[in-house]
Every structure is written in structure tokens, then in C-alpha cells.
Amino acid sequence: MTPETSVPVYGSPNMRYVYVALIVLFTAAVLLFKFQNLTSVTVSLLGMSATLPVSTLLILVYVLGMVTGSALFGLVRSWIRGATRPR
């Protein structure tokens, strides 16, 4: 932190442009992926079905994997903590 302000300083001021450029490139790649995968697929589970574009389905599966993966990681970590806790 600088003495005159209480705002932390993270690298040079020019890094902001690098971060903005990375965000723009990532967004462009996601949009390109979205528009190149507009073909619809039907997913069925237990008598229910949904028709979605491939790109939407992949993004939903990715987000669901992130949520369930982090929850599973936290559960296993708490089991290990509980198993190694001294009595």
C-alpha cells in the first residue's frame, strides 16, 4: 500500500491494458465457440428431455462440474481433517 492512499498497488499501471486485452480475447473466444456450435442436441434423462444448442449444453456441464467438483473437494478435505484430528 502506498502511504498517501490506502489502496493496494498491483504492478504497473500499464497492466490494466493487459488485463483488459485478456478479457476481450477470452470473451471473443467464447463468442466464437458459441456461434460455431449452434447445432441443437436433445438430452434425455428419466423420461425428461431438453433440446439445447451444443455450446449451451457444454457451458452448463462445465459450470455444473465446477460446482460439484469444488463441493466434493471441500467434503473430502473435511473428511481428512476429521480423520486426522487428535482425540
C-alpha positions as CSV (number, residue, x, y, z in Angstrom):
1,M,0.0,0.0,0.0
2,T,1.2,3.5,-0.7
3,P,1.4,6.0,2.2
4,E,-0.8,8.6,0.6
5,T,-3.7,6.2,-0.1
6,S,-5.0,3.0,1.4
7,V,-5.4,1.4,-2.0
8,P,-3.0,-1.5,-2.7
9,V,-0.8,-1.2,-5.7
10,Y,-0.6,-4.2,-8.0
11,G,2.2,-3.9,-10.6
12,S,2.5,-1.1,-13.2
13,P,-0.5,1.0,-14.4
14,N,0.0,-0.5,-17.9
15,M,-1.0,-3.9,-16.6
16,R,-4.6,-2.7,-16.7
17,Y,-4.4,-2.7,-20.5
18,V,-3.0,-6.3,-20.5
19,Y,-5.9,-7.5,-18.3
20,V,-8.5,-5.7,-20.5
21,A,-6.9,-7.3,-23.6
22,L,-7.0,-10.7,-22.0
23,I,-10.7,-10.3,-21.0
24,V,-11.5,-9.2,-24.6
25,L,-9.7,-12.1,-26.1
26,F,-11.3,-14.6,-23.8
27,T,-14.8,-13.1,-24.5
28,A,-14.1,-13.2,-28.2
29,A,-13.1,-16.9,-28.0
30,V,-16.2,-17.8,-26.0
31,L,-18.5,-16.0,-28.5
32,L,-16.7,-17.6,-31.5
33,F,-17.3,-21.0,-29.8
34,K,-20.9,-20.1,-29.2
35,F,-21.6,-19.1,-32.8
36,Q,-19.8,-22.0,-34.4
37,N,-21.7,-24.6,-32.3
38,L,-25.4,-23.7,-32.8
39,T,-26.4,-27.2,-33.7
40,S,-29.1,-28.4,-31.3
41,V,-28.9,-31.7,-29.5
42,T,-31.5,-33.5,-27.4
43,V,-30.6,-34.7,-23.9
44,S,-32.8,-37.3,-22.2
45,L,-32.8,-38.3,-18.5
46,L,-35.5,-40.3,-16.7
47,G,-38.2,-39.6,-19.3
48,M,-37.5,-35.9,-19.5
49,S,-35.8,-34.3,-22.4
50,A,-34.3,-31.0,-23.4
51,T,-33.2,-29.6,-26.7
52,L,-30.3,-27.2,-26.4
53,P,-27.5,-25.9,-28.6
54,V,-24.3,-27.8,-28.2
55,S,-22.4,-24.8,-26.9
56,T,-25.0,-24.0,-24.2
57,L,-25.0,-27.7,-23.1
58,L,-21.2,-27.7,-22.9
59,I,-21.2,-24.5,-20.9
60,L,-23.8,-25.8,-18.5
61,V,-21.9,-29.1,-18.0
62,Y,-18.7,-27.1,-17.4
63,V,-20.4,-24.9,-14.7
64,L,-22.1,-27.9,-13.1
65,G,-18.7,-29.7,-13.0
66,M,-17.1,-26.7,-11.3
67,V,-19.8,-26.5,-8.7
68,T,-19.9,-30.2,-7.9
69,G,-16.1,-30.6,-8.1
70,S,-15.5,-27.8,-5.6
71,A,-18.2,-29.2,-3.3
72,L,-16.7,-32.7,-3.5
73,F,-13.2,-31.3,-2.8
74,G,-14.5,-29.5,0.3
75,L,-16.2,-32.6,1.5
76,V,-13.1,-34.8,1.1
77,R,-11.0,-32.1,2.8
78,S,-13.3,-32.1,5.8
79,W,-13.3,-35.9,6.0
80,I,-9.4,-35.8,6.0
81,R,-9.4,-33.1,8.7
82,G,-11.8,-35.1,10.8
83,A,-9.8,-38.3,10.4
84,T,-6.5,-36.7,11.3
85,R,-7.8,-34.6,14.2
86,P,-6.3,-35.6,17.5
87,R,-8.7,-37.0,20.1
